[in-house]
């Protein structure tokens, strides 16, 4: 499977600032990051649904660590169903990767707007 990453310039500095921030700001930021990933997850679900409605419902954004945000399939493999052996890679090629490619500019713009809101929030707190 392909490893695809959207990198946001200044992420290491942002992560350092988050680590130094209060718990309320960190929680707010985590929520905002998940909302950005949710927009990609909605697109993935739409592309996944023709192949498997239950599988599409299991696609969710997940924050796994500082600055690491994923859109993942949260459902476990269904043992009772007969399914293609290459179903996972097929969904990567037909749902996950195209959704990421189509939403890359949106993710970049949303991340930039989030950084600006964070800058304003910190400026107001000082």
N, C-alpha and C positions, 0 to 999 in steps of 0.2 A: 504494500500500500504506500501511497505517496505521503510524504510529510510536508504539509503546507503550513506556512506561518505568515501572519500579517504582523509586521514589525512597526511599532510606533516610535518615531524618533523621540529621545529623551526619556524612554521608559526606565532606565536604571536610576536616573535622578528622581523620577516620580516615585519609584518604589522606595527609595531612601526617605523621601518626604513622608510617604504614607506610614512607614515604620516609625517615624518620629511624631506622627500626629496622634491626636486623641482617638479614643475608641469610636466616638460618635461619627467623626469625619471618615474614619476608615470604613465603618459600616455603610455610610452613605455612598462612599466611592465604590465599594463592592456591589451595592445594589445598582448603581449607574452602569458599571461594567457589564453586569449580567443583562441589563436591559438592552445594551448594544448588541450583545451576542444573541439575544432573543429574536432580534430582527433577522439575523441570518438563519436561526433555527426555524422560523416560520417559513422561509423560503425552502429550506431543506425538507420540511414536512410536506409542503406542496408538491415537491418533486418526488418524494418517497411514496406518497399516498397511493398512486396508481398500482404500485407493486405490493404494498401491504399497509392497510389502514392501521392495524395494531402497531406495526413497526414504526409508522410515521408518528403515532401518538407518543412513542417512547423517545423521540428526539428532543433533547433539552440542552440548554446552556449550563455549563458547570464551571465554577471557579475552583481550580485545584491548587492554587498557591498564589503567592504574590505575583501579580502580573501575568498569570497563566490562565487564560480563559479558553474553554473548549466548547464545541458543539458536538455532543456525543449521543450515541444510541444507548439508552439506559436500560433497555430490556434485555433479559438473558435470552439465550438461544431457546427456541421452542423445540422440545424433543419430539413432540407428537406429530409435527408437520413434516412432510417431505418437501425439502427445499433444495434449490440448486447449491452445489458445493461452492460456487463462486459468488454467492449472493452478497456477502460483505463487500468484496472488491467491486462488484457491479454497482452497488448503492454508492460507494465512494465515487465512482466514475460518472454516475447518472444523477446523483443528488447532492452529496456533500461538496465535492470540488467545484461543480458548476455554480452552486449557490455562493460559495466563498468568492469565486472569481467575479460573479455578477454584483456582489455586495462589497467588494474591496474598497471602492471609493466612498461608499456610505460609511463603512467602518472607520476609515481614516478621518472623514469629516466629523463623525460623531465623537471620535476620540479627541480630536482637536477642540471641539466645542466643550467636551467634558473637562479638558485641561484648563480651558479659559474659565469655566464656571468654578473650578477648584481654586484657581488663582484669585478670583473675585471673592470667593468664600473665605480664603485665608487672609486676604487683605482686609476684609470687613472685621474679622476676628481680632486683628491686631490693633 
